[in-house]
């Protein structure tokens, strides 16, 4: 038995700025389709989708300089009266 599996393709036209953004997000060995699917996930339709989506979201790592400034400012009194 022989099966021919053909993926369909569409040609898109994007502005130069959009291409530059996609290119920045693209990892080595990744296609632009992979980037689009990763960055534009399916919208959440149900409460179950929302819960699952929130479980899958990873919190970004805090900026070290920002965290140092926050910690340095703790315990300081406001000058407001």
PyMOL commands that set and color helices and strands:
alter all, ss='L'
color gray80, all
select helices_A, chain A and resi 16-25+32-39+47-56+64-73
alter helices_A, ss='H'
color red, helices_A
deselect
rebuild
show_as cartoon
